[in-house]
Amino acid sequence: MTRSRETAEETRERIARVAEELFRRMGFAKTAVADIAAELGMSPANVYRFFPSKIAIVQAICSRCLEEMESEIRTICGLPLPPRQRIFDLFQAILVYHRDNFLSERRVHDMVQVAIEENWGAIDAHKKRICHAIADLLTEGVEDGVFVPHDTAGSSEILLGAMIKFCHPMLIAEFIDGDLEGQQRATLTFMLRSIEVDRTPI
């Protein structure tokens, strides 16, 4: 059976995945386009047909990672759980994703830094989509009587800003040896307490 010809998009994806493996193994700074090409069994010129630079490859990796994270967030938001629990699960998923996928090897830190600096437009749009997801969950909480009526869009931005230590890959890297999950739960509990309906008897 003859193998179907690889599409341009499939080739781009294969180049990006092999490049990411090399960045993890050798470090971003030490990996050249020639190394990526050799690993793929193609010429550097062929790699440049699909990506104009090594930074462009990093941008593609970054965009794929953002989509993977957003897919997980959409799954969490759609679960039949209380809104408050889904907010905790959403932030937990972000922390775990960055810790396990970006920071499992210290050699990818420089790649993450480049991705943030060079792909800011995509990252900013990603942050806005997360804010929107949080706002939707806060709105559900208001409708369920769990949270007091408030500006859920504004609160979602405040929450994401307050939780930046547990969402930004470089900050997670800086505090990787601490109890990030425990600190995250405590911080989020404190933040949500300000909008929770007080059920304590007077």
Z-matrix of the N, CA and C atoms (Angstrom, degrees):
N
C 1 1.463
C 2 1.523 1 108.98
N 3 1.308 2 117.61 1 128.25
C 4 1.456 3 121.65 2 -177.15
C 5 1.529 4 110.40 3 -80.01
N 6 1.323 5 116.00 4 131.37
C 7 1.468 6 120.90 5 -179.97
C 8 1.520 7 109.34 6 -72.41
N 9 1.341 8 116.84 7 132.67
C 10 1.457 9 120.88 8 -178.85
C 11 1.527 10 110.17 9 -64.94
N 12 1.305 11 115.84 10 149.39
C 13 1.455 12 121.66 11 -177.68
C 14 1.521 13 109.97 12 -68.65
N 15 1.313 14 116.13 13 136.15
C 16 1.461 15 121.87 14 -178.60
C 17 1.526 16 109.58 15 -69.71
N 18 1.330 17 116.70 16 133.94
C 19 1.456 18 120.48 17 177.96
C 20 1.523 19 109.94 18 -76.98
N 21 1.332 20 116.35 19 165.34
C 22 1.464 21 120.94 20 179.02
C 23 1.528 22 110.82 21 -60.87
N 24 1.346 23 116.53 22 -39.46
C 25 1.461 24 120.11 23 -179.47
C 26 1.525 25 110.74 24 -67.46
N 27 1.314 26 117.06 25 -37.77
C 28 1.465 27 120.81 26 177.64
C 29 1.528 28 110.75 27 -66.04
N 30 1.327 29 116.45 28 -37.72
C 31 1.465 30 120.05 29 177.79
C 32 1.516 31 110.37 30 -66.70
N 33 1.329 32 117.10 31 -42.42
C 34 1.473 33 120.92 32 176.83
C 35 1.528 34 110.64 33 -58.31
N 36 1.323 35 115.71 34 -44.62
C 37 1.463 36 120.04 35 -179.14
C 38 1.525 37 110.97 36 -65.06
N 39 1.332 38 116.92 37 -40.07
C 40 1.469 39 120.70 38 179.54
C 41 1.528 40 110.20 39 -65.25
N 42 1.325 41 117.19 40 -42.00
C 43 1.470 42 120.66 41 178.31
C 44 1.526 43 109.88 42 -61.93
N 45 1.332 44 117.05 43 -44.68
C 46 1.469 45 121.18 44 -177.99
C 47 1.530 46 111.15 45 -63.81
N 48 1.316 47 117.01 46 -41.09
C 49 1.474 48 119.94 47 -177.93
C 50 1.530 49 111.10 48 -69.63
N 51 1.325 50 117.06 49 -41.16
C 52 1.462 51 120.10 50 177.32
C 53 1.526 52 110.25 51 -65.68
N 54 1.326 53 116.69 52 -40.56
C 55 1.469 54 120.86 53 178.54
C 56 1.526 55 110.06 54 -60.97
N 57 1.320 56 117.01 55 -43.66
C 58 1.463 57 120.11 56 -179.74
C 59 1.526 58 110.84 57 -62.40
N 60 1.324 59 117.21 58 -39.47
C 61 1.466 60 120.87 59 177.52
C 62 1.531 61 110.68 60 -61.55
N 63 1.338 62 116.22 61 -41.72
C 64 1.461 63 120.18 62 179.43
C 65 1.516 64 111.05 63 -69.28
N 66 1.331 65 117.80 64 -38.77
C 67 1.466 66 120.74 65 177.97
C 68 1.525 67 109.99 66 -59.90
N 69 1.334 68 116.38 67 -38.99
C 70 1.462 69 120.56 68 179.45
C 71 1.530 70 111.28 69 -71.34
N 72 1.316 71 116.61 70 -35.64
C 73 1.458 72 121.10 71 -176.51
C 74 1.528 73 112.32 72 -80.54
N 75 1.338 74 116.66 73 -43.44
C 76 1.464 75 121.19 74 -173.00
C 77 1.529 76 113.76 75 -107.15
N 78 1.338 77 116.27 76 -18.24
C 79 1.454 78 119.53 77 -172.72
C 80 1.520 79 109.70 78 96.84
N 81 1.316 80 116.79 79 144.10
C 82 1.464 81 120.84 80 -176.95
C 83 1.523 82 111.96 81 -61.61
N 84 1.333 83 116.16 82 -47.37
C 85 1.470 84 120.08 83 -175.11
C 86 1.525 85 112.02 84 -63.11
N 87 1.324 86 117.36 85 -33.93
C 88 1.466 87 120.93 86 -175.68
C 89 1.528 88 113.23 87 -87.47
N 90 1.324 89 116.60 88 -7.14
C 91 1.462 90 119.77 89 -178.89
C 92 1.524 91 109.94 90 -94.49
N 93 1.320 92 116.98 91 121.15
C 94 1.465 93 122.14 92 177.83
C 95 1.527 94 109.73 93 -100.34
N 96 1.325 95 115.45 94 161.44
C 97 1.462 96 119.97 95 176.46
C 98 1.527 97 109.97 96 -58.45
N 99 1.337 98 116.84 97 -33.56
C 100 1.468 99 120.64 98 178.12
C 101 1.530 100 111.00 99 -62.54
N 102 1.334 101 117.57 100 -36.33
C 103 1.465 102 121.28 101 177.39
C 104 1.529 103 110.48 102 -65.14
N 105 1.320 104 115.46 103 -42.35
C 106 1.469 105 120.61 104 179.71
C 107 1.519 106 109.76 105 -63.66
N 108 1.330 107 115.81 106 -44.26
C 109 1.465 108 120.63 107 179.76
C 110 1.520 109 111.38 108 -62.01
N 111 1.334 110 116.64 109 -43.00
C 112 1.466 111 120.78 110 -179.68
C 113 1.521 112 110.71 111 -63.06
N 114 1.326 113 116.71 112 -40.75
C 115 1.458 114 120.94 113 179.67
C 116 1.534 115 110.98 114 -63.79
N 117 1.322 116 115.61 115 -32.60
C 118 1.458 117 121.56 116 -179.26
C 119 1.528 118 112.76 117 -85.88
N 120 1.354 119 116.64 118 -12.82
C 121 1.455 120 120.25 119 -176.24
C 122 1.516 121 112.69 120 73.61
N 123 1.328 122 116.28 121 32.76
C 124 1.454 123 120.40 122 177.66
C 125 1.526 124 109.28 123 -133.43
N 126 1.308 125 116.78 124 171.72
C 127 1.461 126 120.52 125 -179.69
C 128 1.524 127 110.47 126 -83.35
N 129 1.368 128 117.76 127 153.52
C 130 1.468 129 119.98 128 174.91
C 131 1.528 130 111.79 129 -55.50
N 132 1.330 131 116.64 130 -36.50
C 133 1.468 132 120.08 131 179.69
C 134 1.526 133 111.00 132 -60.22
N 135 1.316 134 116.30 133 -35.49
C 136 1.462 135 119.83 134 179.10
C 137 1.521 136 111.25 135 -69.23
N 138 1.340 137 116.54 136 -37.91
C 139 1.467 138 119.90 137 175.86
C 140 1.522 139 109.68 138 -61.81
N 141 1.340 140 116.31 139 -42.86
C 142 1.466 141 120.91 140 -178.68
C 143 1.526 142 111.90 141 -66.74
N 144 1.324 143 118.10 142 -18.04
C 145 1.463 144 120.24 143 174.57
C 146 1.520 145 111.13 144 -65.11
N 147 1.331 146 115.43 145 -28.78
C 148 1.465 147 120.60 146 -176.41
C 149 1.529 148 112.82 147 -103.42
N 150 1.333 149 116.59 148 -29.05
C 151 1.465 150 121.39 149 179.51
C 152 1.529 151 108.48 150 -135.95
N 153 1.329 152 119.05 151 124.50
C 154 1.466 153 120.86 152 -177.81
C 155 1.523 154 113.84 153 -70.38
N 156 1.348 155 117.64 154 -16.70
C 157 1.463 156 120.25 155 -177.47
C 158 1.526 157 110.28 156 -160.68
N 159 1.323 158 114.95 157 170.20
C 160 1.466 159 119.79 158 176.29
C 161 1.529 160 110.11 159 -65.89
N 162 1.323 161 116.77 160 -35.16
C 163 1.464 162 121.08 161 178.82
C 164 1.523 163 110.54 162 -63.54
N 165 1.336 164 116.55 163 -37.59
C 166 1.469 165 119.77 164 178.09
C 167 1.526 166 110.85 165 -62.65
N 168 1.333 167 116.76 166 -34.13
C 169 1.472 168 120.24 167 176.40
C 170 1.523 169 109.64 168 -65.51
N 171 1.337 170 116.26 169 -42.79
C 172 1.460 171 120.57 170 178.72
C 173 1.528 172 110.45 171 -61.63
N 174 1.327 173 116.93 172 -39.82
C 175 1.459 174 120.31 173 178.37
C 176 1.524 175 111.02 174 -61.16
N 177 1.324 176 116.69 175 -39.95
C 178 1.464 177 120.56 176 178.37
C 179 1.524 178 110.78 177 -65.68
N 180 1.338 179 116.68 178 -40.87
C 181 1.467 180 121.01 179 177.76
C 182 1.523 181 109.84 180 -63.02
N 183 1.329 182 115.86 181 -44.00
C 184 1.459 183 121.42 182 -179.55
C 185 1.527 184 110.91 183 -60.61
N 186 1.333 185 116.19 184 -45.84
C 187 1.469 186 120.59 185 -179.29
C 188 1.529 187 110.83 186 -62.26
N 189 1.336 188 116.84 187 -40.15
C 190 1.467 189 119.85 188 178.20
C 191 1.522 190 110.97 189 -64.36
N 192 1.327 191 116.78 190 -42.12
C 193 1.464 192 120.91 191 -180.00
C 194 1.532 193 111.24 192 -64.09
N 195 1.340 194 116.33 193 -40.55
C 196 1.458 195 120.11 194 178.63
C 197 1.523 196 110.53 195 -63.29
N 198 1.320 197 116.97 196 -40.68
C 199 1.463 198 120.76 197 179.50
C 200 1.527 199 110.61 198 -66.84
N 201 1.335 200 117.55 199 -38.94
C 202 1.464 201 120.71 200 177.57
C 203 1.527 202 110.10 201 -61.09
N 204 1.337 203 116.16 202 -44.35
C 205 1.455 204 120.41 203 -179.62
C 206 1.522 205 111.01 204 -65.53
N 207 1.330 206 116.70 205 -43.37
C 208 1.459 207 120.29 206 -179.39
C 209 1.529 208 111.18 207 -65.11
N 210 1.310 209 117.03 208 -34.62
C 211 1.457 210 120.63 209 176.95
C 212 1.531 211 110.24 210 -62.71
N 213 1.329 212 116.09 211 -42.11
C 214 1.466 213 119.93 212 178.43
C 215 1.519 214 110.67 213 -66.27
N 216 1.337 215 117.04 214 -38.98
C 217 1.457 216 121.20 215 179.14
C 218 1.530 217 110.48 216 -64.47
N 219 1.339 218 117.11 217 -41.59
C 220 1.467 219 120.08 218 178.11
C 221 1.527 220 110.55 219 -61.81
N 222 1.333 221 116.18 220 -38.51
C 223 1.467 222 119.90 221 178.26
C 224 1.517 223 110.53 222 -63.06
N 225 1.327 224 116.58 223 -45.35
C 226 1.470 225 121.44 224 179.99
C 227 1.525 226 110.53 225 -61.93
N 228 1.327 227 116.67 226 -44.61
C 229 1.464 228 120.54 227 -178.25
C 230 1.520 229 112.10 228 -63.76
N 231 1.325 230 117.29 229 -26.07
C 232 1.456 231 121.22 230 -178.61
C 233 1.522 232 114.59 231 -89.75
N 234 1.329 233 117.50 232 -0.81
C 235 1.463 234 120.38 233 -178.95
C 236 1.525 235 111.84 234 -74.19
N 237 1.333 236 118.03 235 148.98
C 238 1.471 237 121.54 236 179.49
C 239 1.527 238 111.76 237 -81.18
N 240 1.319 239 115.39 238 60.84
C 241 1.469 240 121.92 239 179.81
C 242 1.522 241 109.20 240 -121.97
N 243 1.333 242 118.06 241 159.71
C 244 1.465 243 120.12 242 177.26
C 245 1.535 244 110.83 243 -57.66
N 246 1.327 245 118.30 244 145.18
C 247 1.467 246 121.26 245 -178.95
C 248 1.525 247 113.42 246 -53.96
N 249 1.316 248 116.92 247 -40.13
C 250 1.470 249 120.52 248 -179.27
C 251 1.528 250 110.62 249 -61.08
N 252 1.346 251 116.56 250 -43.37
C 253 1.456 252 120.41 251 179.64
C 254 1.519 253 110.87 252 -64.94
N 255 1.336 254 116.55 253 -39.29
C 256 1.456 255 119.25 254 179.81
C 257 1.528 256 111.92 255 -67.26
N 258 1.326 257 117.53 256 -31.59
C 259 1.471 258 120.07 257 175.59
C 260 1.524 259 109.65 258 -64.95
N 261 1.329 260 116.69 259 -44.98
C 262 1.470 261 120.21 260 176.66
C 263 1.528 262 110.38 261 -60.72
N 264 1.331 263 117.10 262 -44.32
C 265 1.467 264 121.06 263 -178.13
C 266 1.523 265 111.06 264 -65.75
N 267 1.332 266 117.11 265 -36.34
C 268 1.464 267 121.38 266 179.11
C 269 1.531 268 110.88 267 -60.95
N 270 1.334 269 115.64 268 -51.02
C 271 1.472 270 119.00 269 -179.64
C 272 1.525 271 111.61 270 -67.02
N 273 1.322 272 116.58 271 -34.76
C 274 1.466 273 120.38 272 176.96
C 275 1.525 274 110.06 273 -62.75
N 276 1.331 275 116.65 274 -42.00
C 277 1.466 276 120.79 275 -179.51
C 278 1.524 277 111.31 276 -62.89
N 279 1.322 278 116.96 277 -40.22
C 280 1.472 279 120.59 278 178.94
C 281 1.523 280 110.43 279 -63.34
N 282 1.333 281 116.06 280 -46.71
C 283 1.465 282 120.54 281 -179.93
C 284 1.524 283 110.93 282 -61.12
N 285 1.316 284 116.94 283 -47.90
C 286 1.465 285 120.99 284 -177.52
C 287 1.529 286 110.59 285 -64.66
N 288 1.327 287 116.61 286 -39.78
C 289 1.465 288 119.49 287 -179.26
C 290 1.522 289 110.86 288 -60.30
N 291 1.323 290 116.38 289 -51.40
C 292 1.466 291 119.63 290 -178.52
C 293 1.525 292 111.58 291 -64.97
N 294 1.321 293 116.05 292 -41.98
C 295 1.464 294 119.10 293 -178.10
C 296 1.520 295 111.39 294 -65.05
N 297 1.316 296 116.87 295 -45.39
C 298 1.459 297 120.53 296 -174.00
C 299 1.526 298 113.57 297 -82.63
N 300 1.328 299 117.71 298 -36.23
C 301 1.459 300 119.93 299 -174.48
C 302 1.523 301 113.88 300 -94.07
N 303 1.321 302 116.84 301 -40.48
C 304 1.460 303 119.04 302 179.70
C 305 1.527 304 112.12 303 -87.33
N 306 1.335 305 116.62 304 -37.18
C 307 1.453 306 119.18 305 -167.53
C 308 1.521 307 114.21 306 -108.51
N 309 1.328 308 117.14 307 10.97
C 310 1.459 309 118.74 308 177.92
C 311 1.520 310 110.88 309 -64.89
N 312 1.343 311 116.47 310 -24.49
C 313 1.456 312 121.29 311 175.88
C 314 1.520 313 108.60 312 -130.90
N 315 1.340 314 116.18 313 127.46
C 316 1.463 315 120.28 314 -175.39
C 317 1.528 316 112.74 315 -62.39
N 318 1.339 317 118.16 316 -18.66
C 319 1.457 318 120.51 317 -176.06
C 320 1.530 319 113.72 318 -72.01
N 321 1.328 320 118.19 319 -10.25
C 322 1.459 321 118.89 320 -178.68
C 323 1.520 322 111.99 321 -91.79
N 324 1.326 323 118.37 322 -1.43
C 325 1.464 324 120.38 323 -177.42
C 326 1.520 325 112.52 324 -58.57
N 327 1.325 326 116.79 325 -43.29
C 328 1.460 327 118.04 326 -178.28
C 329 1.519 328 110.81 327 -68.06
N 330 1.334 329 117.93 328 -32.52
C 331 1.456 330 120.77 329 175.93
C 332 1.524 331 110.47 330 -64.88
N 333 1.326 332 117.00 331 -41.32
C 334 1.457 333 121.05 332 178.85
C 335 1.525 334 110.24 333 -62.25
N 336 1.334 335 116.06 334 -42.92
C 337 1.458 336 120.54 335 179.64
C 338 1.525 337 110.83 336 -60.95
N 339 1.325 338 116.77 337 -44.92
C 340 1.466 339 120.51 338 178.00
C 341 1.519 340 110.47 339 -63.07
N 342 1.323 341 117.07 340 -41.36
C 343 1.464 342 120.96 341 -179.59
C 344 1.524 343 110.78 342 -60.30
N 345 1.322 344 116.19 343 -41.73
C 346 1.463 345 120.52 344 -179.63
C 347 1.522 346 110.65 345 -66.82
N 348 1.324 347 116.57 346 -44.00
C 349 1.462 348 120.87 347 -177.25
C 350 1.523 349 112.51 348 -70.34
N 351 1.329 350 117.07 349 -37.25
C 352 1.462 351 121.00 350 -172.32
C 353 1.534 352 113.77 351 -96.70
N 354 1.311 353 117.96 352 -10.88
C 355 1.462 354 120.43 353 -175.64
C 356 1.526 355 110.10 354 -125.10
N 357 1.341 356 115.84 355 34.86
C 358 1.460 357 119.83 356 -171.12
C 359 1.516 358 111.92 357 -63.42
N 360 1.330 359 118.27 358 -36.53
C 361 1.457 360 120.60 359 179.89
C 362 1.514 361 111.70 360 -58.10
N 363 1.330 362 116.51 361 -46.42
C 364 1.462 363 121.02 362 179.35
C 365 1.521 364 111.16 363 -66.59
N 366 1.334 365 116.82 364 -38.02
C 367 1.459 366 120.46 365 -179.70
C 368 1.524 367 110.81 366 -68.74
N 369 1.338 368 117.12 367 -39.27
C 370 1.459 369 120.96 368 178.13
C 371 1.529 370 110.14 369 -62.71
N 372 1.335 371 116.70 370 -42.96
C 373 1.464 372 120.58 371 177.77
C 374 1.526 373 110.54 372 -63.97
N 375 1.333 374 116.19 373 -37.45
C 376 1.463 375 122.32 374 177.56
C 377 1.530 376 110.16 375 -62.13
N 378 1.321 377 117.43 376 -45.05
C 379 1.466 378 121.76 377 178.69
C 380 1.527 379 111.02 378 -60.76
N 381 1.333 380 116.50 379 -40.44
C 382 1.462 381 120.18 380 179.83
C 383 1.523 382 111.26 381 -65.05
N 384 1.332 383 116.95 382 -37.33
C 385 1.467 384 119.57 383 178.45
C 386 1.527 385 110.89 384 -68.15
N 387 1.335 386 116.64 385 -36.58
C 388 1.468 387 119.59 386 176.51
C 389 1.527 388 109.66 387 -65.39
N 390 1.339 389 116.81 388 -43.41
C 391 1.468 390 120.96 389 177.99
C 392 1.522 391 110.54 390 -58.06
N 393 1.321 392 115.93 391 -42.07
C 394 1.462 393 120.45 392 179.80
C 395 1.527 394 110.65 393 -63.31
N 396 1.340 395 116.73 394 -41.18
C 397 1.467 396 120.95 395 178.84
C 398 1.528 397 110.67 396 -63.65
N 399 1.335 398 116.32 397 -42.61
C 400 1.464 399 120.03 398 178.88
C 401 1.526 400 110.31 399 -64.69
N 402 1.345 401 116.54 400 -42.51
C 403 1.461 402 120.90 401 179.45
C 404 1.527 403 111.12 402 -59.91
N 405 1.334 404 116.69 403 -40.08
C 406 1.466 405 120.59 404 178.51
C 407 1.532 406 110.78 405 -62.56
N 408 1.337 407 116.40 406 -40.73
C 409 1.462 408 119.74 407 179.50
C 410 1.529 409 111.06 408 -68.86
N 411 1.323 410 117.10 409 -38.08
C 412 1.461 411 120.34 410 176.85
C 413 1.529 412 110.49 411 -64.24
N 414 1.321 413 116.08 412 -39.96
C 415 1.467 414 120.53 413 177.91
C 416 1.528 415 110.77 414 -62.87
N 417 1.322 416 116.47 415 -41.74
C 418 1.466 417 120.47 416 175.76
C 419 1.520 418 110.35 417 -59.69
N 420 1.345 419 115.72 418 -41.34
C 421 1.461 420 120.16 419 179.64
C 422 1.519 421 112.11 420 -63.70
N 423 1.326 422 116.84 421 -37.89
C 424 1.466 423 121.03 422 176.58
C 425 1.524 424 109.69 423 -64.42
N 426 1.328 425 116.38 424 -45.60
C 427 1.477 426 121.15 425 -179.55
C 428 1.522 427 111.41 426 -63.96
N 429 1.351 428 116.71 427 -31.84
C 430 1.468 429 120.71 428 179.63
C 431 1.528 430 112.72 429 -83.94
N 432 1.330 431 117.02 430 -5.01
C 433 1.457 432 120.44 431 -179.82
C 434 1.512 433 113.92 432 81.06
N 435 1.338 434 116.60 433 13.54
C 436 1.472 435 120.94 434 179.53
C 437 1.533 436 110.24 435 -85.51
N 438 1.327 437 116.20 436 -38.69
C 439 1.458 438 121.67 437 178.72
C 440 1.524 439 109.62 438 -112.18
N 441 1.322 440 115.87 439 148.10
C 442 1.466 441 120.56 440 176.54
C 443 1.528 442 109.06 441 -70.06
N 444 1.333 443 118.71 442 151.97
C 445 1.468 444 120.37 443 176.51
C 446 1.529 445 110.53 444 -59.09
N 447 1.313 446 117.06 445 133.12
C 448 1.460 447 121.80 446 -178.39
C 449 1.520 448 109.80 447 -164.35
N 450 1.319 449 116.25 448 176.78
C 451 1.463 450 122.04 449 177.59
C 452 1.524 451 108.20 450 -76.99
N 453 1.316 452 116.90 451 94.36
C 454 1.467 453 120.07 452 -174.31
C 455 1.529 454 112.03 453 -67.82
N 456 1.337 455 117.21 454 -32.22
C 457 1.470 456 119.34 455 178.72
C 458 1.525 457 110.29 456 -66.22
N 459 1.328 458 116.26 457 -44.16
C 460 1.464 459 120.21 458 178.11
C 461 1.514 460 111.75 459 -66.13
N 462 1.332 461 116.34 460 -40.18
C 463 1.469 462 120.16 461 -179.40
C 464 1.521 463 111.35 462 -65.69
N 465 1.328 464 116.83 463 -35.31
C 466 1.467 465 119.30 464 -179.54
C 467 1.528 466 110.41 465 -64.42
N 468 1.331 467 116.91 466 -38.03
C 469 1.464 468 120.31 467 177.85
C 470 1.528 469 110.83 468 -67.65
N 471 1.324 470 116.04 469 -40.30
C 472 1.473 471 120.22 470 178.11
C 473 1.524 472 110.15 471 -63.59
N 474 1.339 473 116.33 472 -44.02
C 475 1.466 474 120.61 473 179.74
C 476 1.522 475 111.44 474 -60.86
N 477 1.328 476 115.86 475 -47.50
C 478 1.464 477 119.12 476 -178.42
C 479 1.522 478 110.47 477 -63.94
N 480 1.336 479 117.41 478 -38.67
C 481 1.470 480 120.45 479 177.65
C 482 1.518 481 111.82 480 -64.44
N 483 1.341 482 116.10 481 -41.58
C 484 1.467 483 120.25 482 -179.17
C 485 1.521 484 112.12 483 -69.15
N 486 1.333 485 116.17 484 -25.68
C 487 1.465 486 120.83 485 -176.69
C 488 1.525 487 111.98 486 -97.68
N 489 1.325 488 117.94 487 12.98
C 490 1.468 489 121.37 488 -173.39
C 491 1.524 490 112.46 489 -57.71
N 492 1.322 491 117.42 490 -33.79
C 493 1.471 492 120.65 491 179.98
C 494 1.521 493 111.47 492 -60.03
N 495 1.334 494 116.65 493 -25.93
C 496 1.467 495 121.17 494 -176.45
C 497 1.529 496 112.14 495 -105.08
N 498 1.349 497 116.79 496 6.89
C 499 1.460 498 121.36 497 -178.62
C 500 1.525 499 113.26 498 -123.34
N 501 1.325 500 116.97 499 -25.69
C 502 1.463 501 120.94 500 -176.32
C 503 1.528 502 109.15 501 -88.64
N 504 1.338 503 117.85 502 122.14
C 505 1.475 504 119.84 503 -174.76
C 506 1.516 505 114.32 504 -57.68
N 507 1.332 506 118.14 505 -35.22
C 508 1.463 507 118.97 506 -179.08
C 509 1.529 508 111.79 507 -73.28
N 510 1.327 509 117.24 508 -33.87
C 511 1.463 510 119.85 509 176.64
C 512 1.526 511 110.87 510 -72.38
N 513 1.322 512 116.20 511 -37.41
C 514 1.461 513 119.40 512 175.13
C 515 1.521 514 109.76 513 -61.10
N 516 1.333 515 116.19 514 -38.94
C 517 1.466 516 120.45 515 178.09
C 518 1.520 517 110.83 516 -62.61
N 519 1.333 518 115.98 517 -41.04
C 520 1.471 519 120.22 518 -177.30
C 521 1.517 520 111.48 519 -65.20
N 522 1.341 521 116.78 520 -34.70
C 523 1.469 522 120.52 521 -175.84
C 524 1.526 523 111.88 522 -111.32
N 525 1.341 524 116.91 523 23.97
C 526 1.455 525 121.97 524 -171.99
C 527 1.528 526 113.09 525 -60.67
N 528 1.331 527 117.41 526 -27.45
C 529 1.467 528 119.99 527 -177.19
C 530 1.523 529 112.83 528 -85.77
N 531 1.332 530 117.72 529 -3.88
C 532 1.458 531 120.61 530 179.07
C 533 1.524 532 111.54 531 -90.38
N 534 1.326 533 115.38 532 177.88
C 535 1.470 534 120.82 533 178.29
C 536 1.520 535 108.44 534 -84.99
N 537 1.335 536 115.96 535 74.17
C 538 1.463 537 120.45 536 -176.13
C 539 1.526 538 112.22 537 -63.41
N 540 1.318 539 117.60 538 -38.81
C 541 1.460 540 119.83 539 -178.42
C 542 1.526 541 111.06 540 -66.69
N 543 1.322 542 116.69 541 -42.16
C 544 1.454 543 120.00 542 178.02
C 545 1.518 544 111.66 543 -65.25
N 546 1.336 545 116.54 544 -43.85
C 547 1.460 546 120.84 545 177.94
C 548 1.525 547 111.31 546 -63.70
N 549 1.322 548 115.68 547 -38.25
C 550 1.464 549 119.47 548 179.18
C 551 1.527 550 110.79 549 -62.89
N 552 1.317 551 117.20 550 -47.31
C 553 1.464 552 120.83 551 179.72
C 554 1.527 553 111.25 552 -60.51
N 555 1.337 554 115.76 553 -43.25
C 556 1.466 555 119.72 554 -178.67
C 557 1.525 556 111.12 555 -65.20
N 558 1.325 557 116.82 556 -42.83
C 559 1.460 558 121.07 557 -179.57
C 560 1.522 559 111.16 558 -64.99
N 561 1.325 560 116.55 559 -44.71
C 562 1.461 561 120.49 560 -178.63
C 563 1.527 562 111.06 561 -68.22
N 564 1.325 563 116.83 562 -38.55
C 565 1.467 564 120.55 563 176.39
C 566 1.526 565 109.91 564 -59.44
N 567 1.331 566 116.51 565 -45.15
C 568 1.466 567 122.20 566 179.82
C 569 1.530 568 110.68 567 -62.21
N 570 1.353 569 116.65 568 -44.48
C 571 1.458 570 120.93 569 -178.03
C 572 1.530 571 111.90 570 -66.46
N 573 1.323 572 117.15 571 -44.74
C 574 1.458 573 120.08 572 -177.40
C 575 1.524 574 112.09 573 -70.72
N 576 1.329 575 117.14 574 -24.96
C 577 1.470 576 120.10 575 179.89
C 578 1.520 577 111.20 576 -58.66
N 579 1.333 578 117.02 577 -28.21
C 580 1.471 579 120.26 578 -177.08
C 581 1.527 580 112.41 579 -71.41
N 582 1.342 581 118.26 580 -18.10
C 583 1.464 582 120.10 581 -178.91
C 584 1.529 583 112.06 582 -118.65
N 585 1.326 584 117.22 583 1.22
C 586 1.452 585 119.71 584 179.42
C 587 1.522 586 110.95 585 -76.81
N 588 1.326 587 115.81 586 144.43
C 589 1.467 588 120.70 587 175.33
C 590 1.523 589 108.74 588 -66.80
N 591 1.312 590 116.09 589 127.20
C 592 1.467 591 120.66 590 -179.10
C 593 1.517 592 109.41 591 -77.24
N 594 1.317 593 116.17 592 111.39
C 595 1.471 594 120.67 593 -178.95
C 596 1.537 595 111.70 594 -100.63
N 597 1.335 596 116.31 595 9.01
C 598 1.459 597 120.20 596 -179.74
C 599 1.538 598 109.52 597 -73.26
N 600 1.317 599 118.68 598 125.96
C 601 1.478 600 120.54 599 -179.96
C 602 1.525 601 110.70 600 -59.97
N 603 1.325 602 115.85 601 140.32
C 604 1.475 603 120.71 602 179.04
C 605 1.523 604 109.37 603 -82.54
